[in-house]
Amino acid sequence: MTTQDLRLEGALAEMAALITRLTAAAEGGHETAVPGLVLYRATAPSGMHHGVQNPCVCVIAQGAKRVLLGDEVYRYDRARYLAASMNLPVSGQIVEASPEKPYLSMKLDVTAQEIASLILEAKLPEPTETAPSRGMFVSRIDTELIEAFVRLLRLAESPPDVPALAPVVRREILYRMLKGGEGHRLRHIAASSAHATRIARAIDWLRQNYTRALRVDELAAQANMSTSSFHEHFRAVTAMSPLQFQKQLRLQHARQLLISEALDAATAGHRVGYESASQFSREYSRLFGAPPAADRKRLASAGEVI
């Protein structure tokens, strides 16, 4: 092993030890004293979980996970991190975990504002209008980035130091990501004129209005783009069409309603914008692998939380 390899292995080992201590109380997600930093621990592979992934970076110290965006699969582990540059409906599944080697990971939320500020202050190249790219990507980890994450985890064990030092470490993490090979993907969300930013605004509109009938030409006009250009860029960023995107949002919200409010399938489907109960049931089964009633019963018996 080279000196760099030894440094990386040492940093990953310390990260695993820190997450183990900070999540010792229970499996699942754990908020920390560091704003926007959540830790995860699991001792067995999981079923598929569905939700909207906010802009963030996810790093694994031990184990592996796969995330589905549309029909695309993103697998990451201790050698690769996953980042999302905008809100995207995804499905995720832990694929490597055991009691002897638990899945240990961390997620750090990021914002367009802090990226834009860092680009200006660090005098990094400003984003240029290029061909649209996915709003999610996997990139190889490097020693300096992992060591910065380790410093952030150390702060999680020392809450009094968080207000003064956490912002500094966050900036280092984002700086190293922006300087990396996939940094251009993050830079796009900081440029108000970039097509990716217009798509991000359209995504926000869809999230707030997912129950409404969708007219793509009107959404394109809001983004100040032609309908054909909007379709092209939306699919390039999200790996799905606007209608497919809206469908995933509707179905995920319907699933939450089935559990949280104990609604029947027809009512839940109507609540999220479906006029046809049979269409709702078909599309629900296609996404979640079971009809609404059967899926609700399975989740309730397993004690799963959506």
C-alpha positions in Angstrom: 0.0 0.0 0.0 1.1 3.5 -0.7 1.2 6.2 2.0 -2.0 7.7 0.4 -3.7 4.4 0.6 -2.8 3.9 4.3 -4.1 7.4 5.0 -7.4 6.6 3.3 -7.8 3.3 5.1 -7.0 5.0 8.4 -9.6 7.7 7.8 -12.3 5.2 6.8 -11.6 3.1 9.9 -11.8 6.2 12.2 -15.1 7.2 10.4 -16.5 3.7 11.0 -15.5 3.9 14.7 -17.0 7.4 15.1 -20.3 6.4 13.5 -20.5 3.2 15.6 -20.1 5.3 18.8 -22.6 7.9 17.7 -25.3 5.4 16.7 -24.7 2.8 19.4 -28.2 3.4 20.9 -30.2 1.9 18.0 -30.3 1.1 14.3 -31.7 3.5 11.8 -31.2 7.2 11.3 -29.6 9.5 14.0 -29.6 13.3 14.0 -26.4 14.9 15.3 -25.3 18.1 16.9 -24.0 19.2 13.5 -26.9 20.9 11.5 -27.8 18.8 8.4 -25.7 15.8 9.4 -27.5 12.5 9.8 -25.9 9.1 10.6 -27.2 5.6 9.7 -26.6 2.2 11.1 -28.1 -1.2 9.9 -27.1 -4.8 10.8 -28.9 -6.4 7.8 -29.7 -5.6 4.2 -33.0 -3.6 3.9 -36.0 -3.7 1.6 -36.5 -0.9 -0.9 -37.4 2.4 0.7 -38.9 5.3 -1.3 -38.7 9.0 -0.8 -37.5 12.3 -2.2 -33.7 12.8 -1.9 -32.8 16.4 -1.1 -29.5 18.0 -2.2 -26.8 16.2 -0.2 -23.7 14.1 -0.2 -23.8 10.6 1.2 -20.7 8.7 2.4 -20.4 5.1 3.5 -17.8 3.9 6.0 -18.9 0.3 5.9 -21.3 -1.7 3.7 -23.0 -0.7 0.5 -26.2 0.7 -0.9 -28.0 1.1 -4.2 -30.3 4.0 -5.2 -32.7 3.9 -8.1 -33.5 7.1 -10.0 -36.0 6.3 -12.7 -34.6 3.2 -14.4 -31.0 4.0 -13.4 -29.1 2.3 -10.6 -26.5 4.0 -8.5 -24.4 1.7 -6.3 -22.0 3.2 -3.8 -19.8 2.0 -0.9 -16.7 3.0 1.1 -14.8 3.7 -2.2 -17.5 5.9 -3.8 -19.8 8.6 -2.5 -23.2 9.6 -3.8 -24.3 13.2 -4.3 -27.7 14.8 -5.3 -27.8 18.4 -6.5 -31.6 18.8 -6.4 -34.7 17.2 -5.0 -35.3 13.8 -6.7 -37.8 11.0 -6.1 -35.7 7.9 -5.5 -35.8 4.3 -4.1 -32.9 3.1 -1.9 -31.8 -0.2 -0.5 -29.0 -1.3 1.8 -27.3 -4.2 0.1 -24.4 -5.0 2.3 -24.8 -5.2 6.1 -24.4 -7.7 8.9 -24.2 -7.8 12.7 -20.5 -8.4 12.4 -20.1 -5.6 9.8 -23.0 -3.1 10.1 -23.8 -0.7 7.4 -22.5 2.7 8.6 -23.0 5.9 6.7 -23.5 9.6 6.9 -25.6 12.2 4.9 -24.8 15.9 4.8 -27.4 18.3 3.4 -26.2 21.1 1.1 -27.7 24.2 -0.3 -27.3 26.2 -3.5 -26.7 29.3 -1.5 -23.6 28.0 0.3 -22.2 26.5 -3.0 -22.7 29.9 -4.7 -21.0 31.7 -1.9 -18.1 29.3 -1.9 -17.6 29.6 -5.7 -17.3 33.4 -5.3 -15.1 33.5 -2.2 -12.7 30.7 -3.4 -12.7 32.2 -7.0 -13.6 28.9 -8.5 -14.6 28.8 -12.1 -18.2 29.8 -12.5 -20.6 27.3 -14.0 -21.0 27.5 -17.8 -23.9 26.4 -19.9 -23.1 22.9 -21.1 -25.1 19.9 -22.0 -27.5 19.0 -19.1 -26.3 16.4 -16.7 -28.0 14.2 -14.0 -29.0 15.7 -10.7 -27.4 12.7 -9.0 -24.0 11.1 -9.4 -21.5 8.7 -7.8 -17.9 9.7 -7.6 -14.7 8.1 -6.3 -13.8 9.1 -2.8 -10.4 10.6 -2.0 -8.3 10.9 1.2 -8.7 14.6 1.7 -12.5 14.5 1.4 -12.8 11.5 3.8 -10.5 13.2 6.3 -12.7 16.3 6.2 -15.8 14.2 6.9 -13.9 12.6 9.9 -13.3 16.0 11.3 -17.0 16.8 11.0 -17.8 13.6 12.9 -15.4 14.5 15.7 -17.4 17.7 16.1 -20.6 15.6 16.4 -19.0 14.2 19.6 -18.2 17.6 20.9 -21.4 19.7 20.5 -19.9 22.9 22.2 -17.4 23.2 19.3 -20.0 22.8 16.6 -21.1 26.5 16.1 -17.6 27.8 15.7 -16.0 24.9 13.7 -18.7 23.0 11.8 -19.2 25.8 9.2 -15.4 25.7 8.4 -15.4 21.9 7.9 -18.6 22.0 5.8 -16.9 24.6 3.5 -13.9 22.4 3.1 -16.0 19.4 2.2 -17.9 21.4 -0.4 -14.7 22.9 -1.7 -13.1 19.5 -2.2 -16.3 18.3 -4.0 -16.4 21.3 -6.3 -12.7 20.8 -7.1 -13.3 17.1 -7.9 -14.0 15.5 -11.2 -17.8 15.9 -10.8 -17.7 19.4 -9.3 -19.3 20.9 -12.4 -22.6 19.1 -11.5 -22.8 21.0 -8.2 -21.8 24.3 -9.7 -24.8 24.3 -12.0 -27.2 24.6 -9.1 -25.5 27.8 -8.0 -26.1 29.5 -11.4 -29.5 31.2 -11.6 -29.4 31.2 -15.4 -28.4 27.6 -15.9 -30.9 25.2 -17.3 -30.3 22.9 -14.4 -31.5 25.7 -12.0 -34.6 26.2 -14.1 -35.3 22.5 -13.9 -34.7 22.6 -10.1 -37.4 25.4 -9.8 -39.8 23.3 -11.9 -39.1 20.3 -9.6 -39.9 22.5 -6.6 -43.2 23.5 -8.3 -44.1 19.9 -8.9 -43.4 19.0 -5.3 -45.7 21.7 -4.1 -48.4 21.0 -6.7 -48.2 17.3 -7.4 -52.0 16.8 -7.0 -52.8 19.3 -9.9 -53.3 18.3 -13.5 -49.9 18.7 -15.2 -49.6 20.8 -18.4 -46.0 20.5 -19.5 -46.2 23.5 -21.8 -47.2 25.7 -19.0 -44.4 24.4 -16.8 -41.9 24.9 -19.6 -43.2 28.5 -19.9 -42.6 29.1 -16.2 -39.0 27.9 -16.8 -38.7 30.2 -19.8 -37.9 27.3 -22.0 -39.6 25.8 -25.1 -41.6 22.7 -24.4 -39.2 20.5 -26.4 -36.1 22.0 -24.6 -37.8 21.6 -21.2 -38.5 17.9 -21.9 -34.9 17.3 -23.0 -33.4 19.1 -20.0 -35.8 17.7 -17.5 -35.2 14.1 -18.5 -31.4 14.7 -18.7 -31.4 16.0 -15.1 -34.0 13.6 -13.5 -33.8 10.5 -15.7 -37.6 10.7 -16.2 -40.2 12.8 -17.9 -42.2 15.4 -16.0 -45.2 13.1 -16.0 -43.2 10.2 -14.6 -41.7 12.5 -12.0 -45.2 13.7 -10.9 -46.4 10.1 -10.8 -43.6 9.1 -8.4 -44.4 12.0 -6.2 -48.1 11.1 -6.1 -47.5 7.5 -5.4 -45.0 8.2 -2.6 -47.4 10.6 -0.9 -50.3 8.2 -1.3 -48.2 5.5 0.4 -47.6 7.9 3.3 -51.3 8.6 3.5 -52.2 4.9 3.6 -50.0 4.4 6.7 -50.3 7.7 8.6 -54.0 8.3 8.1 -55.2 4.7 7.5 -57.0 5.7 4.3 -58.4 3.2 1.9 -56.8 2.9 -1.5 -59.5 4.8 -3.5 -59.4 7.8 -1.0 -55.6 7.9 -0.9 -55.4 7.8 -4.7 -58.0 10.6 -5.1 -56.3 12.7 -2.4 -53.0 12.8 -4.5 -54.7 13.5 -7.8 -55.8 10.2 -9.3 -59.3 10.1 -10.8 -59.2 6.4 -11.6 -58.9 4.0 -8.6 -57.9 1.1 -10.9 -55.2 3.2 -12.5 -53.9 4.2 -9.1 -53.8 0.6 -8.0 -52.0 -0.6 -11.1 -49.3 2.1 -10.9 -48.9 1.7 -7.1 -48.3 -2.0 -7.6 -45.8 -1.4 -10.3 -43.7 1.0 -8.1 -44.0 -0.7 -4.7 -44.4 -4.4 -5.8 -47.9 -4.9 -4.2 -51.4 -3.4 -4.3 -52.1 -0.6 -1.9 -54.0 -2.7 0.7 -51.5 -5.6 0.7 -48.6 -3.1 0.9 -50.1 -1.3 3.8 -50.6 -4.6 5.7 -47.1 -5.7 5.0 -45.6 -2.4 6.2 -47.8 -2.4 9.3 -46.9 -6.0 10.2 -43.2 -5.3 9.7 -43.4 -2.1 11.8 -41.7 -0.1 9.0 -41.9 3.7 8.9 -42.1 5.4 5.6 
